[in-house]
Amino acid sequence: MRRVAVMLAGLLAALISTSVGLAADPTREDRMMKLPETPADHAALAKIYDESATEWRKEAEIHRKMAAEYKHSHADPKDAAAMEKHCAKLAKDADKLAEDAKVMADYHRLRGKEAK
């Protein structure tokens, strides 16, 4: 029983220390909710959008590979065709989101230079 209490106390201490650290570091969403006013603000947003573009490109590639797998699968042809189409659409959507994020990153880099 004492061992369980010690383990729980340790877990609680870890959770508290983690939550304090998180509260001190604003989340990505918090940083994006503030309108940029300085070159540093714009640079931070450009970085966030660059990271998003990279992640969306990875997501698109994953779905392209899944679409190809469904195209060559031996599953029920009707089901495989539906899933291939679904994955291809997700890849296309992710490509669009990546491009949009890149445009926003470029925009904030430009605004950051203008604000100097």
Secondary structure, DSSP 8 states (H G I E B T S, - for coil): -HHHHHHHHHHHHHHHHHHHHHHHS--HHHHHHS---SHHHHHHHHHHHHHHHHHHHHHHHHHHHHHHHHHT--S-HHHHHHHHHHHHHHHHHHHHHHHHHHHHHHHHHHHHHHT-
